Amino acid sequence: MKRIILSGGGTGGHIYPAVSVAETLKRRFGDDVELLFVGAEGKMEMTIVPRLGYRIEGLPIAGLQRRLTWRNLALPLHVLRSLRRARSIIKAFRPDIVAGFGGYASAPIVWMAQRMGIPTVIQEQNSYAGLVNKIVGREAESVCVAYDGMERFFDSAKIVKTGNPLRSTFSKGGVGREEALRYYGFTSELPVLLVVGGSLGTRTLNNMMRSWLMTLDGVSPVQVIWQTGRYYEEEMRRFLDQYPTEHVWQGAFIDRMDYAYEIADVVVSRSGACTVSELCLAAKPTLFVPSPNVAEDHQTKNAQALVAKKAAVMVADADALDCGISTALRMIADKERLAALSKNIAKLATPDAAERVADEIVKHWGK
């Protein structure tokens, strides 16, 4: 039996790629592989991973705050305690390999595995490598990436372009369009705009929608699926009670994202790594509004990587209120441009990304 530690956390962008690879390994090897997740105490992975049926151990690690705060003074203590805990976990579990998926939660276990002579593989989701992966990537056997040009950050001999592993597969034409339209109460007579703010929500995109709807006379010129996110659900419901608008579906979550992708003519979205990968698989013309509130401005760089290949359009967060919706509506009206965007973004899809990362793990687990 092979034993594998998978580590990554803090955000879904680090957790779900690790889970996707875990599911792939279990499909391949069944009871011949034993998996252990390692995350950060108190973070979302400590709830999500057990719910999915996997064992997880937590480290007392904390991230570096980008603003000046007293919490940064305690960081060295957290790191030392986490390294000691990581060493204990490795000695007890005896992994054949450790796979890191980014975020500060993965740093102690991957670094300690390398000190103890255990092979490591890392997966970098973004087009601009995170600090943790840049550090541990120096001694990793393989560095799995989703974007070109990652030689800026890693040894080119170690880079393997795998794409970003996703738990859910969204493919163009995967469900019936008529069925998807009925699900949202839409018709085939008007185009569909999908505005996705993530599970928690995005203030910029919600304000953008609110500002636009206030200019209408109760009827939207296009059908809109508006995901407001959990944080803003009640506030946006109250707004729509005050400004009811025909052809607008609003909800905190989108349970049938496959349906939403199927009928969307244009998607307006943040540009987190996994979201970008989903949109590539779905082959959707996309207007990215990158979040400015992420480490090293990852989302802007992710979006720019697609814009450079004429596979997407981008509007800065600061400009979204003024020109986000007008840009999306111009895109919807230009069928030729939509076809080109769909064709170009589809070229960037890697539907077998989890399999590719699993291949790298299997390649090195006996070294």
Secondary structure as the mmCIF struct_conf table of DSSP 4:
data_model
#
loop_
_struct_conf.conf_type_id
_struct_conf.id
_struct_conf.beg_label_comp_id
_struct_conf.beg_label_asym_id
_struct_conf.beg_label_seq_id
_struct_conf.end_label_comp_id
_struct_conf.end_label_asym_id
_struct_conf.end_label_seq_id
STRN STRN1 LYS A 2 SER A 7
BEND BEND1 GLY A 10 THR A 11
HELX_RH_AL_P HELX_RH_AL_P1 GLY A 12 PHE A 29
HELX_RH_3T_P HELX_RH_3T_P1 GLY A 30 ASP A 32
STRN STRN2 VAL A 33 ALA A 40
TURN_TY1_P TURN_TY1_P1 GLU A 41 GLY A 42
BEND BEND2 LYS A 43 LYS A 43
TURN_TY1_P TURN_TY1_P2 MET A 44 MET A 44
HELX_RH_AL_P HELX_RH_AL_P2 GLU A 45 ARG A 51
TURN_TY1_P TURN_TY1_P3 LEU A 52 GLY A 53
STRN STRN3 ILE A 56 LEU A 59
HELX_LH_PP_P HELX_LH_PP_P1 GLY A 63 GLN A 65
BEND BEND3 ARG A 66 ARG A 67
HELX_RH_3T_P HELX_RH_3T_P2 TRP A 70 ALA A 74
HELX_RH_AL_P HELX_RH_AL_P3 LEU A 75 PHE A 93
BEND BEND4 ASP A 96 ASP A 96
STRN STRN4 ILE A 97 GLY A 100
BEND BEND5 GLY A 102 GLY A 103
HELX_RH_3T_P HELX_RH_3T_P3 TYR A 104 SER A 106
HELX_RH_AL_P HELX_RH_AL_P4 ALA A 107 ARG A 115
TURN_TY1_P TURN_TY1_P4 MET A 116 GLY A 117
STRN STRN5 THR A 120 GLU A 124
BEND BEND6 ASN A 126 TYR A 128
HELX_RH_AL_P HELX_RH_AL_P5 LEU A 131 VAL A 136
TURN_TY1_P TURN_TY1_P5 GLY A 137 ARG A 138
BEND BEND7 GLU A 139 GLU A 139
BEND BEND8 GLU A 141 GLU A 141
STRN STRN6 SER A 142 VAL A 145
BEND BEND9 ALA A 146 ASP A 148
HELX_RH_3T_P HELX_RH_3T_P4 MET A 150 ARG A 152
TURN_TY1_P TURN_TY1_P6 PHE A 153 PHE A 153
BEND BEND10 PHE A 154 PHE A 154
TURN_TY1_P TURN_TY1_P7 SER A 156 LYS A 158
STRN STRN7 ILE A 159 LYS A 161
BEND BEND11 ARG A 167 SER A 168
TURN_TY1_P TURN_TY1_P8 LYS A 172 GLY A 173
BEND BEND12 VAL A 175 VAL A 175
HELX_RH_AL_P HELX_RH_AL_P6 ARG A 177 TYR A 183
TURN_TY1_P TURN_TY1_P9 TYR A 184 GLY A 185
BEND BEND13 SER A 188 LEU A 190
STRN STRN8 VAL A 192 VAL A 196
TURN_TY1_P TURN_TY1_P10 GLY A 198 LEU A 200
HELX_RH_AL_P HELX_RH_AL_P7 ARG A 203 LEU A 213
TURN_TY1_P TURN_TY1_P11 MET A 214 THR A 215
BEND BEND14 LEU A 216 GLY A 218
STRN STRN9 VAL A 219 GLN A 227
HELX_RH_3T_P HELX_RH_3T_P5 ARG A 230 TYR A 232
HELX_RH_AL_P HELX_RH_AL_P8 GLU A 233 GLN A 242
BEND BEND15 TYR A 243 TYR A 243
STRN STRN10 GLU A 246 GLY A 251
BEND BEND16 ALA A 252 ALA A 252
BEND BEND17 ASP A 255 ASP A 255
HELX_RH_AL_P HELX_RH_AL_P9 MET A 257 ILE A 263
BEND BEND18 ASP A 265 ASP A 265
STRN STRN11 VAL A 266 SER A 269
HELX_RH_AL_P HELX_RH_AL_P10 ALA A 273 ALA A 282
TURN_TY1_P TURN_TY1_P12 ALA A 283 ALA A 283
STRN STRN12 THR A 286 PHE A 288
BEND BEND19 PRO A 292 VAL A 294
HELX_RH_3T_P HELX_RH_3T_P6 ALA A 295 ASP A 297
HELX_RH_AL_P HELX_RH_AL_P11 HIS A 298 VAL A 307
TURN_TY1_P TURN_TY1_P13 ALA A 308 LYS A 310
BEND BEND20 ALA A 311 ALA A 311
STRN STRN13 VAL A 313 MET A 314
HELX_RH_3T_P HELX_RH_3T_P7 ASP A 317 ASP A 319
HELX_RH_AL_P HELX_RH_AL_P12 ALA A 320 ALA A 333
HELX_RH_AL_P HELX_RH_AL_P13 LYS A 335 ALA A 346
TURN_TY1_P TURN_TY1_P14 LYS A 347 LEU A 348
TURN_TY1_P TURN_TY1_P15 PRO A 351 ASP A 352
HELX_RH_AL_P HELX_RH_AL_P14 ALA A 353 HIS A 364
TURN_TY1_P TURN_TY1_P16 TRP A 365 GLY A 366
#
